[in-house]
Amino acid sequence: MPADMNLVPTVMPFGKFNTNIRMYNKRNQTMLAIRPFWMKRFECMEQPYRYTKILSCQMESHRGVPQMVHVVANVTQLLSKVFISTELYAKHKQSQTFIYGTSFEYCEFMTAKDSKLNPVAVALYNYAKHNFPQVLKECPIMGIFNVSNLLLDRNLIPPLVTPGLYICSQRFYTKRNETVLHYIAEFSVGAPSIFNKMSQLIHCRVWTHREEAQIVDVLLDIREPISKLTIAYKIYTQYFHTRNLLYGTEFEYCDFVKSSDVSFNPVAQIALNLAKDNFPEIVKPCPVQGLINVTSLRVVQKLLPPYAPPGAYYFDIRASNKRNQTIIACASEFTVVQKSLINQTLSMLG
């Protein structure tokens, strides 16, 4: 959408402005928030430290401007070995779920950082190199580590996370297990991480024109080969604010397309046949990689899902790799006014 004068709000003078938009239900649960990263708590723990003097450890939140974090630490003694322990948890109401974490010796890692023996450590290194490269010092370690005026924006969303609430704990310590620095951050994520390199959704849109069939465009770039691709999809009947599951399934795509007997999952076979008939370009050999291009797809009767009589429906589909990282997730609400072609064929045969 082009940015022109039509988008300027009414009664708005010249100048620079910041806007936040949030949609929520009657229980104050966020449905949509155009605020990709929001820090709720940032705190340095276990002070004072033996080897480190904390000059600043605080978070600033001001209305109408992005949050900022300030951490300034002075390591007063020469350290030849520094261990780093990182843990990331998804936060629920009364519980926390471990997402990923690792422990490694920083100086050893810096001498062989191109190796992939510890992929989580490599991800953390790339994260720090992108956001605050000044802290990646050569060993032995000593002196000022300054991360001031760090804007909390989309660049700080950790890798391999989806929108939600999280708690991160990171501790730096010596070979005698003495703490050099320990902080805890509690934050919310409202957008995908820029470090999720597995796939990139280039565009996903629906075109609606008067007295013409709707057009769907989906273009996905899978950047790394995926040998295990799990697909889960469900179709619900929808009536006002309630949904009832009509049918659905979950299957491993590569195993399914290689199998000579697919009768064990007839729902998956119906979905695969529907894809082959309407957009065969997405049915790729394994490992799956490259562009998934479904453009200029006309929404016509042959796209109606089987066993769906006229009515309102909700459909969702998600594809993920073996680490349960989302490759793509889509949802759609639609209305059926004619019987599915598959239903008609079955009726004639029966």
Secondary structure as UniProt FT lines:
FT   HELIX           5..7
FT   STRAND          22..24
FT   TURN            26..27
FT   STRAND          30..33
FT   STRAND          37..44
FT   STRAND          52..60
FT   TURN            63..64
FT   STRAND          68..79
FT   STRAND          83..91
FT   STRAND          96..105
FT   HELIX           106..111
FT   TURN            112..114
FT   HELIX           119..131
FT   HELIX           133..135
FT   STRAND          141..151
FT   HELIX           154..156
FT   TURN            159..160
FT   STRAND          164..173
FT   TURN            175..176
FT   STRAND          179..189
FT   TURN            194..195
FT   STRAND          199..207
FT   TURN            210..211
FT   STRAND          215..226
FT   STRAND          230..239
FT   TURN            240..241
FT   STRAND          242..252
FT   HELIX           253..258
FT   TURN            263..264
FT   HELIX           266..278
FT   HELIX           280..282
FT   STRAND          288..298
FT   HELIX           301..303
FT   TURN            306..307
FT   STRAND          311..320
FT   TURN            322..323
FT   STRAND          326..336
FT   HELIX           341..349
//
